[in-house]
Amino acid sequence: MQIRWTGPIDPNSPTLGLPKLDGVRTTLLYRATPETGTYSHHGYITSHNGVLVAAWSNHAADEDAPGQRVLFSRSTDCGGTWERWNELFPPHDEMKPAEQQDWNADRVLIANGFAEVDGKLYAIAEAHVLDERRGLGRLARSIEPDGSLGEIFWLIDGPPEPVAGFPRYPAASESAAPATAARINDCLARPENLPSWEFLGGTCSPIADDGHKMCEPTQSWRLFDGRYVRLYRDLGTPGAQKPDRSGRNYAQFSFDNAETWTQPTRTDFPDACSRSAAGTLPDGTVYIINNPGNSRDPLVISLSADGLNFDRHAVIASGAAPRRYEGRWKDRGFAYPRAAVQGGTLFVIYSICKEDVAVAAVPISALRG
């Protein structure tokens, strides 16, 4: 059993020789400025009770630097208009540039998805310090139907004490509804909801059968026989003298309803070794959204009728302008997609040069072969 990419790629073409999708409407949710932060990345999007909600990480200038926070925006009219962004999770540490970062102590927040529990939507953030991605735990807070926000609370017991001058958030057992934290954790453990990061537990970073380290799993999808599949980004061999990333996605399968998973194995699905997204359209078609070239431009959607053979491909975005601001680990392109279906539209969130955040509204009718 293998995940396969079928079809040619022209590396000399700005679109890899692939067709562009018709009817795509793109909305800029956030445009970077020195006043509000010139780094934004790690986008997530979901649809809840008819409302689209997007969240992403944001910093003054640098990726995963001290004081990184999480922003969000909503659309109540199926992506027609979006509310101005607002702060979802405030910083856990003083905002500092990367060159002043203490990798052993300074705290970073990363947007890490959503969970729907008891009819309510909760946003998730991951807290860590940069040294070996040492995890501090996950936080959650509700997003109410009117866009107001609930209390911030940890999804673990025994969380770290706050940095001096920053607020203390209740542990899972101390929150207003302790059972809710347990249900959120159960929700996030389901394969279709697995977040990109879990630095505290390490479940998102297995080692493949060729020794390469994995990270940033996609959402899982089911094959017709009930087996689960998910893809991983390749980080290469830990400690290798030279980067040896494969330029391919790795696949992991479960044959027992997600109780256990196979060791990840390299596929022939091309990837720039960035985060990919996956999911299932209402008609059962499976999609993967990634950067199948040697860079994060273009952003491409690939489709499969059986969840294994991806034989239809089209470009969502291409031709990224150069970045406008300097910053650590920033590069050109359309990156870190996630997607959600609402009505007859697939909404795809991605960052542009790790500065701006956009959502592409893709008519599902345009994806039918």
Legacy VTK file of the C-alpha trace (Angstrom):
# vtk DataFile Version 3.0
C-alpha trace
ASCII
DATASET POLYDATA
POINTS 369 float
0.000 0.000 0.000
1.504 3.312 -1.105
0.658 6.980 -1.502
1.413 7.911 -5.094
1.757 11.110 -7.082
0.745 10.514 -10.700
1.586 13.047 -13.377
4.517 15.106 -14.642
6.197 18.091 -12.996
8.063 20.731 -14.985
10.692 22.160 -12.608
11.388 25.013 -15.040
7.805 26.295 -14.932
6.659 28.754 -12.215
3.551 26.594 -11.830
5.475 23.292 -12.262
3.519 22.901 -15.490
0.283 22.422 -13.552
-3.010 24.215 -14.340
-4.276 27.058 -12.197
-7.625 26.668 -10.458
-10.526 28.700 -11.776
-12.714 30.869 -9.570
-10.386 31.140 -6.562
-11.112 34.182 -4.373
-8.259 35.207 -2.089
-8.639 37.392 1.010
-5.734 38.880 2.939
-6.466 38.405 6.657
-3.289 40.043 7.899
-0.747 42.320 6.240
2.535 42.640 8.100
3.605 46.021 9.428
6.352 47.015 11.861
3.650 48.259 14.238
1.709 44.965 14.416
4.443 42.423 13.626
6.301 41.502 10.454
6.230 37.747 11.094
3.065 35.618 10.771
2.882 31.876 10.106
1.473 28.509 11.363
-2.059 29.115 10.077
-5.133 27.064 11.046
-8.736 27.351 9.888
-11.999 25.686 10.890
-15.743 25.982 10.327
-17.967 25.943 13.410
-21.732 26.485 13.392
-21.537 28.421 10.138
-18.631 30.624 11.234
-15.134 30.398 9.771
-12.334 30.946 12.279
-8.654 31.375 11.395
-5.670 31.562 13.752
-1.931 32.026 13.278
1.322 32.810 15.103
2.661 36.360 15.137
5.863 38.087 16.277
7.436 41.504 15.912
9.978 40.169 13.399
11.208 36.603 13.918
9.941 33.040 13.828
9.563 31.320 17.213
11.227 34.163 19.087
10.381 35.308 22.637
6.958 36.871 23.000
5.443 35.174 19.948
1.645 35.304 20.269
-1.457 33.987 18.456
-3.933 36.103 16.460
-7.321 35.210 14.968
-10.036 36.397 12.619
-13.598 35.256 11.846
-16.031 35.298 8.940
-19.767 34.969 9.553
-20.781 35.135 5.874
-18.993 32.126 4.350
-15.766 33.987 3.675
-17.387 36.981 2.045
-15.922 39.314 4.646
-13.545 38.776 7.544
-13.362 40.629 10.836
-10.220 42.555 11.573
-7.730 40.296 13.329
-7.480 40.326 17.098
-5.245 38.785 19.746
-6.264 35.248 20.710
-3.385 34.195 23.011
-1.216 37.031 24.341
2.557 36.542 24.697
3.920 34.435 27.554
7.205 36.302 27.613
8.781 39.637 26.801
8.840 40.371 23.055
12.488 40.207 22.011
14.359 39.803 18.720
15.829 36.416 17.887
19.404 37.536 18.461
18.573 38.212 22.123
16.786 34.908 22.697
17.736 32.621 25.567
17.037 29.252 23.966
16.886 27.567 27.362
14.354 29.859 29.019
12.469 32.307 26.806
8.919 31.223 25.999
7.176 30.976 22.645
3.544 30.361 21.706
2.484 28.646 18.488
-1.015 28.434 17.035
-1.962 24.763 17.147
-5.482 24.350 15.869
-8.990 23.993 17.239
-11.133 21.533 19.148
-14.930 21.263 19.189
-16.225 19.965 22.527
-19.802 19.963 23.849
-20.874 22.211 20.998
-18.249 24.874 21.778
-15.157 25.835 19.812
-11.806 26.023 21.589
-8.608 27.463 20.146
-5.340 25.696 20.997
-1.833 27.070 21.472
1.425 25.239 22.151
3.921 26.720 24.630
7.617 25.829 24.486
11.188 27.052 24.701
13.334 26.758 21.600
16.104 24.528 22.965
15.291 21.083 21.563
11.696 22.337 21.289
11.217 21.690 25.007
7.478 21.607 25.509
5.697 23.419 28.308
2.178 22.237 27.463
-0.947 23.219 25.570
-3.376 26.007 26.339
-6.993 26.463 25.301
-9.688 29.107 25.363
-13.202 29.202 23.953
-14.280 31.388 21.044
-17.902 32.291 21.655
-20.543 32.718 18.909
-20.251 36.512 19.133
-16.458 36.372 18.852
-15.762 37.029 22.531
-13.143 34.879 24.245
-13.266 32.649 27.316
-10.591 32.234 29.966
-7.194 30.837 29.015
-6.376 27.549 30.747
-3.770 24.813 30.483
-4.627 21.356 29.169
-2.170 19.807 31.631
-1.764 19.731 35.389
1.372 21.138 36.970
2.105 23.763 34.311
5.151 26.020 34.639
4.886 29.156 36.711
4.567 32.278 34.575
7.417 34.589 33.704
7.522 37.513 36.162
5.018 40.164 35.161
2.823 37.795 33.126
-0.502 36.296 34.259
-0.894 32.841 35.723
-3.363 30.595 33.919
-5.180 27.772 35.720
-4.079 24.183 35.275
-6.523 21.735 33.726
-7.835 20.655 37.136
-8.164 24.272 38.294
-10.075 25.588 35.295
-13.745 26.519 35.465
-14.714 23.152 33.938
-11.943 20.567 34.572
-13.757 17.858 32.619
-13.641 20.091 29.557
-9.842 19.969 29.457
-9.962 16.164 29.395
-12.493 16.199 26.572
-10.386 18.672 24.599
-7.356 16.401 24.987
-9.445 13.436 23.808
-10.607 15.464 20.811
-7.063 16.432 19.863
-5.910 12.821 20.165
-8.267 11.720 17.395
-6.302 11.177 14.176
-8.417 13.577 12.140
-7.704 16.338 14.689
-4.033 15.734 15.515
-2.314 19.138 15.784
0.963 19.914 14.061
2.961 20.055 17.287
3.167 18.349 20.655
6.528 19.298 22.083
5.702 17.995 25.550
4.769 14.471 24.469
6.625 14.107 21.195
3.885 12.095 19.461
4.105 14.326 16.365
7.788 13.562 15.699
8.310 9.830 15.025
11.364 8.371 13.300
10.812 6.868 9.840
12.029 3.445 8.738
15.043 5.081 7.031
16.097 7.008 10.149
14.709 10.372 9.086
12.893 12.445 11.696
9.294 13.390 11.003
7.271 16.410 12.065
4.035 18.282 11.399
1.607 15.458 10.511
-1.352 16.149 8.287
-4.905 15.447 9.340
-5.673 11.754 8.824
-8.100 10.390 6.273
-9.757 6.998 5.913
-9.476 4.645 2.985
-12.508 2.747 1.740
-11.578 -0.255 3.895
-11.438 1.911 7.040
-7.674 2.185 7.357
-6.277 5.538 8.443
-3.525 7.408 6.576
-1.551 10.553 7.367
1.508 12.252 5.920
4.558 13.773 7.582
7.138 16.397 6.730
10.724 15.127 6.424
13.337 16.814 8.640
16.160 14.537 7.506
18.510 12.377 9.571
19.052 13.776 13.089
22.637 14.949 13.513
23.562 14.497 9.843
26.645 16.415 8.720
24.792 17.689 5.629
21.042 18.214 5.173
19.577 15.060 3.671
15.892 15.832 3.411
14.278 13.665 0.803
12.023 16.116 -1.012
9.165 13.683 -0.392
6.308 13.241 2.051
6.266 10.197 4.344
3.147 8.136 5.033
1.928 6.365 8.155
-0.975 3.879 8.303
-3.199 2.463 11.018
-4.941 -0.877 10.556
-6.660 -0.967 13.954
-8.736 2.220 14.121
-5.799 4.415 15.169
-4.768 2.265 18.135
-1.322 1.732 16.593
0.487 3.165 13.577
3.099 1.855 11.187
6.550 3.391 11.098
6.527 6.257 8.572
7.763 5.315 5.106
8.931 7.529 2.272
6.474 8.007 -0.595
7.017 9.362 -4.093
4.778 12.348 -3.304
6.982 15.405 -3.992
7.318 17.978 -1.231
9.538 20.948 -0.430
9.793 19.515 3.102
7.290 21.974 4.497
3.974 21.441 6.304
1.231 19.872 4.183
-2.529 19.710 4.701
-4.947 16.879 3.958
-8.634 16.139 4.240
-11.729 14.755 2.568
-14.247 16.652 0.454
-17.990 16.001 0.877
-18.037 13.569 -2.070
-15.249 11.451 -0.537
-12.403 12.851 -2.649
-9.194 13.137 -0.638
-7.039 16.254 -1.033
-3.447 17.079 -0.167
-2.273 20.693 -0.251
1.479 21.229 -0.286
4.486 22.682 -2.085
5.511 19.900 -4.489
8.439 21.814 -6.030
11.845 22.636 -4.609
10.517 25.747 -2.860
7.327 26.951 -1.184
6.058 28.391 -4.458
3.652 27.297 -5.923
1.002 26.016 -3.513
-0.783 23.049 -5.082
-3.825 20.906 -4.342
-3.747 17.226 -5.346
-6.852 15.024 -5.487
-7.504 11.300 -5.197
-10.651 9.213 -5.582
-9.260 6.312 -3.517
-7.035 8.170 -1.024
-3.896 6.513 -2.397
-3.345 7.586 -6.001
-3.270 11.376 -6.398
-3.675 11.961 -10.108
-5.230 15.449 -10.362
-3.240 18.543 -9.470
-3.889 22.283 -9.686
-2.259 25.483 -8.457
-3.903 27.519 -5.692
-1.244 30.264 -5.515
1.996 30.999 -7.375
4.399 33.840 -8.045
5.025 35.126 -4.520
6.524 38.597 -4.283
9.792 38.984 -2.358
9.534 39.382 1.409
9.319 42.965 2.585
11.008 42.599 5.979
14.008 40.820 7.410
13.469 38.104 10.002
14.766 34.762 11.242
13.967 31.741 9.058
11.791 33.776 6.702
11.655 32.662 3.106
9.675 33.369 -0.032
6.509 31.534 -0.920
3.081 30.299 0.159
3.450 28.035 3.151
1.903 25.925 5.893
-1.587 25.397 4.461
-4.594 24.152 6.386
-8.113 23.835 5.022
-11.761 23.591 6.007
-14.959 22.990 4.061
-17.996 25.216 4.439
-20.914 24.920 2.054
-19.608 24.391 -1.465
-16.208 25.938 -0.764
-12.832 24.723 0.439
-11.118 27.473 2.432
-7.315 27.265 2.473
-5.229 29.370 4.858
-1.519 29.957 4.223
1.225 32.449 5.017
2.950 34.560 2.360
6.701 34.870 2.905
5.951 34.298 6.624
4.694 37.880 6.736
1.093 38.049 5.538
-1.763 35.586 6.063
-4.284 34.802 3.316
-7.312 32.580 2.811
-8.146 31.189 -0.632
-11.796 30.292 -1.211
-11.753 27.399 -3.687
-15.096 26.389 -5.236
-15.435 22.644 -4.772
-17.056 22.536 -8.199
-13.685 23.603 -9.652
-12.072 20.489 -8.131
-14.322 17.989 -9.842
-12.547 16.090 -12.585
LINES 1 370
369 0 1 2 3 4 5 6 7 8 9 10 11 12 13 14 15 16 17 18 19 20 21 22 23 24 25 26 27 28 29 30 31 32 33 34 35 36 37 38 39 40 41 42 43 44 45 46 47 48 49 50 51 52 53 54 55 56 57 58 59 60 61 62 63 64 65 66 67 68 69 70 71 72 73 74 75 76 77 78 79 80 81 82 83 84 85 86 87 88 89 90 91 92 93 94 95 96 97 98 99 100 101 102 103 104 105 106 107 108 109 110 111 112 113 114 115 116 117 118 119 120 121 122 123 124 125 126 127 128 129 130 131 132 133 134 135 136 137 138 139 140 141 142 143 144 145 146 147 148 149 150 151 152 153 154 155 156 157 158 159 160 161 162 163 164 165 166 167 168 169 170 171 172 173 174 175 176 177 178 179 180 181 182 183 184 185 186 187 188 189 190 191 192 193 194 195 196 197 198 199 200 201 202 203 204 205 206 207 208 209 210 211 212 213 214 215 216 217 218 219 220 221 222 223 224 225 226 227 228 229 230 231 232 233 234 235 236 237 238 239 240 241 242 243 244 245 246 247 248 249 250 251 252 253 254 255 256 257 258 259 260 261 262 263 264 265 266 267 268 269 270 271 272 273 274 275 276 277 278 279 280 281 282 283 284 285 286 287 288 289 290 291 292 293 294 295 296 297 298 299 300 301 302 303 304 305 306 307 308 309 310 311 312 313 314 315 316 317 318 319 320 321 322 323 324 325 326 327 328 329 330 331 332 333 334 335 336 337 338 339 340 341 342 343 344 345 346 347 348 349 350 351 352 353 354 355 356 357 358 359 360 361 362 363 364 365 366 367 368
